[in-house]
């Protein structure tokens, strides 16, 4: 028995729902499809032909609570013990997407991460940075992801309900909470399995919005370090900063990179972004918040 859970906010969820309804025809399990509107600015109306599917239900927040809080509401409302979380801007790549999750031995895992992919054709120039980063940093086969098993992307996540409710960290309107969730998995040695069952990520932010989200995620990371909900050396970004600190180079790195940030930002927003410059951009902002705020 499977609950498919999709939070959305001002998203066109029709392509994803249509694909899931078609895929579910071959799913050998009782299932439900819960959609939760996080106070979109437009009134979402269930299409007439979707009303023929009793497994679909729609809920709505009276005010915008953020994706993490909305996922918590979805998990609590789910009637089945197995949850599949999908972001609204995703799209299954091949038939049998749902069945591949369902046929996994439930005794062998607590959580399965299916992975994501990005379409081969580059998007509009303003979205190129997000696409380029995703294609070369996020879209990894299961064998590579399993080397660092506790880092998971929640946009395509198959998990047992009780586990999710235990570890989901509800912090409204904070970006970057996948790191906190992943640390909880690591801390409790949860059985994480990575599976080659990817889904396309279609909703790409334009470059300025993406860089702002990165800064917001770094702020969340520093705050959660201070509150003790994540280790200061869990992510590769934190590990790099700790090395600079041990070598007494953190302040020097900050001073050297400070006048470079605007040129780096300009380069990242161009047509040939370099990911090592994005790494410098992230490390600079982390050290700025961690040691110079």
C-alpha positions in Angstrom: 0.0 0.0 0.0 1.5 3.3 -1.1 0.8 7.0 -0.6 2.1 9.3 -3.3 2.5 12.7 -1.8 3.0 16.0 -3.8 3.2 19.4 -2.3 2.8 22.3 -4.7 2.7 26.1 -4.8 1.9 28.0 -8.0 3.0 24.9 -10.0 1.4 23.3 -13.0 1.1 19.8 -11.7 -0.9 18.4 -14.6 2.0 16.8 -16.5 3.2 15.0 -13.4 -0.3 13.8 -12.3 -1.2 12.6 -15.8 2.1 10.6 -16.0 1.5 9.1 -12.5 -2.1 8.1 -13.3 -0.9 6.3 -16.5 2.0 4.7 -14.6 -0.2 3.6 -11.8 -2.3 1.4 -14.1 0.4 -1.2 -13.9 1.1 -0.7 -10.2 0.4 -3.9 -8.3 -0.5 -2.2 -5.0 -3.3 -0.2 -3.5 -2.4 3.4 -3.6 -3.5 7.0 -3.1 -2.4 10.3 -4.6 -2.5 13.2 -2.2 -2.0 16.7 -3.5 -1.4 19.6 -1.1 -1.7 23.2 -2.3 0.6 25.4 -0.1 -1.6 28.5 -0.6 -1.1 29.1 -4.3 -2.0 32.5 -5.5 -4.4 31.0 -8.0 -7.4 28.7 -7.1 -6.5 25.2 -8.0 -9.4 23.2 -9.4 -9.4 19.5 -9.9 -9.9 18.7 -13.6 -13.1 16.8 -14.4 -11.4 13.7 -15.6 -9.3 13.5 -12.4 -12.5 13.3 -10.4 -13.0 9.8 -11.9 -10.0 8.7 -9.8 -11.1 8.2 -6.2 -7.5 7.7 -5.2 -6.8 11.4 -5.8 -7.5 13.9 -3.0 -6.6 17.6 -2.7 -5.9 19.7 0.4 -5.0 23.3 0.7 -3.2 25.5 3.3 -4.9 28.7 4.2 -1.5 30.4 4.3 1.9 29.6 2.8 3.7 27.3 5.2 6.7 26.2 3.1 7.5 22.8 1.5 8.8 21.1 4.6 5.8 21.9 6.7 3.5 20.9 3.9 5.3 17.6 3.6 4.7 17.0 7.3 0.9 17.6 6.8 0.9 15.2 3.8 2.7 12.5 5.8 0.2 12.8 8.7 -2.7 12.6 6.3 -1.4 9.6 4.4 -3.4 6.4 5.1 -0.7 4.0 4.0 2.7 3.1 5.7 4.8 3.6 2.6 5.3 7.2 1.3 6.6 8.4 -2.0 7.4 12.2 -2.0 7.7 13.9 -5.3 8.2 17.6 -6.0 5.6 19.2 -8.3 8.1 20.1 -11.0 9.2 16.5 -11.6 8.3 14.0 -14.4 8.9 10.2 -14.6 11.3 9.2 -17.3 10.3 5.7 -18.1 7.2 3.5 -17.5 7.2 1.4 -14.4 8.5 4.2 -12.1 6.1 3.4 -9.3 6.3 -0.4 -9.6 10.1 -0.3 -9.3 9.7 1.2 -5.9 7.0 -1.2 -4.9 8.9 -4.3 -5.8 11.8 -3.5 -3.5 12.1 -5.9 -0.5 10.7 -3.9 2.5 13.0 -5.7 4.9 16.1 -4.4 3.2 15.6 -0.6 3.6 14.0 2.2 5.6 14.4 4.8 2.8 15.1 4.6 -1.0 16.4 7.5 -3.0 15.6 7.2 -6.6 17.7 10.0 -8.0 17.0 12.8 -10.4 18.0 13.6 -14.0 18.0 16.7 -16.1 16.9 16.8 -19.7 19.7 16.7 -22.3 18.8 20.0 -24.1 20.0 23.1 -22.3 17.2 25.4 -21.1 16.8 29.2 -21.5 20.1 31.1 -20.8 18.7 32.5 -17.5 18.2 28.9 -16.2 21.5 27.5 -17.5 23.3 27.6 -14.2 20.7 25.6 -12.4 20.5 23.1 -15.2 24.3 22.8 -15.5 24.8 22.3 -11.7 22.0 19.7 -11.6 23.3 17.8 -14.6 26.9 17.6 -13.4 26.6 17.5 -9.6 23.2 16.0 -8.7 22.4 13.6 -11.5 24.4 10.6 -10.4 23.9 6.9 -10.8 22.9 4.9 -7.7 26.3 3.2 -7.5 27.9 6.6 -7.0 25.3 8.0 -4.6 25.6 4.9 -2.4 29.2 5.9 -1.6 27.7 8.7 0.4 24.4 7.1 1.3 23.0 9.5 3.8 22.9 12.5 1.5 19.5 12.2 -0.2 17.4 14.6 -2.3 13.8 14.8 -1.0 12.4 15.5 -4.4 12.2 11.7 -5.2 12.0 9.9 -2.0 10.4 6.6 -1.0 10.3 6.2 2.8 8.4 4.5 5.6 5.8 6.9 7.2 6.9 6.5 10.8 10.5 7.2 9.9 9.7 10.4 8.0 7.5 11.7 10.8 10.4 11.1 13.2 13.1 12.8 11.3 11.4 15.5 9.2 12.6 18.9 10.5 9.7 21.4 10.2 11.3 24.8 9.8 9.0 27.1 7.9 10.4 29.0 4.9 14.0 27.8 5.2 15.8 26.5 2.2 18.4 23.7 2.4 16.7 21.4 4.9 17.7 18.3 2.9 21.1 18.6 4.7 19.4 18.5 8.1 17.3 15.5 7.1 20.3 13.7 5.7 22.3 14.3 9.0 19.4 12.8 11.0 19.6 9.7 8.7 23.4 9.5 9.3 23.1 10.1 13.1 20.6 7.2 13.5 22.3 5.0 10.9 19.1 4.6 8.9 19.1 1.9 6.2 19.3 4.0 3.0 19.3 2.4 -0.4 20.0 4.3 -3.6 18.1 3.0 -6.6 18.4 3.9 -10.3 14.8 5.1 -10.6 15.3 8.7 -11.5 12.8 11.4 -12.4 13.3 14.5 -14.5 13.6 17.8 -12.6 12.0 20.4 -14.9 11.4 23.4 -12.7 14.6 25.4 -13.0 15.2 28.7 -11.2 16.8 31.6 -13.1 20.4 32.2 -12.1 19.9 35.1 -9.7 17.1 33.3 -7.8 19.2 30.2 -7.6 22.2 32.0 -6.2 19.9 33.6 -3.6 18.6 30.2 -2.7 22.1 29.0 -2.2 22.8 31.9 0.2 19.5 31.0 2.1 20.6 27.4 2.3 24.0 28.4 3.8 22.2 30.6 6.3 20.1 27.7 7.3 23.2 25.5 7.6 24.9 27.9 9.9 21.9 28.4 12.1 21.3 24.7 12.5 25.0 24.2 13.4 24.6 26.8 16.1 21.4 25.0 17.4 23.2 21.6 17.3 20.9 19.9 14.8 23.8 19.2 12.3 27.5 18.5 12.8 29.8 21.3 11.7 31.7 18.8 9.4 28.8 16.9 7.8 28.8 18.5 4.3 31.7 19.0 1.9 31.2 22.8 2.3 31.6 22.6 6.0 34.6 20.3 5.7 36.3 22.7 3.4 35.8 25.6 5.8 37.0 23.5 8.7 40.2 22.7 6.8 40.8 26.4 6.2 40.2 27.2 9.8 42.6 24.5 11.0 45.3 25.9 8.6 44.5 29.4 9.9 43.5 30.4 6.3 39.8 31.1 6.7 40.2 34.8 7.2 42.7 35.1 4.4 40.4 33.2 2.0 37.5 35.5 3.0 39.6 38.7 2.4 41.0 37.4 -1.0 37.6 36.3 -2.3 35.6 39.3 -1.1 36.4 41.6 -4.1 36.0 38.6 -6.4 32.4 37.8 -5.5 30.6 40.1 -7.9 32.8 39.1 -10.9 32.2 35.4 -9.9 28.5 36.0 -9.7 28.6 37.7 -13.2 30.5 34.7 -14.6 28.1 32.2 -13.0 25.1 34.0 -14.6 26.8 33.9 -18.0 26.6 31.2 -20.7 29.7 29.2 -19.5 29.4 28.9 -15.7 32.3 27.2 -13.9 31.3 25.0 -11.0 34.6 25.5 -9.2 33.7 29.2 -9.0 30.3 28.3 -7.6 32.2 26.3 -4.9 34.2 29.4 -4.1 31.0 31.5 -4.0 29.5 29.0 -1.5 32.6 28.8 0.7 32.9 32.6 0.8 29.4 33.1 2.0 29.6 30.2 4.5 32.8 31.7 6.0 31.3 35.2 6.0 28.3 33.9 8.1 30.3 31.5 10.2 33.2 33.7 11.2 32.6 37.3 10.1 28.9 38.0 10.9 
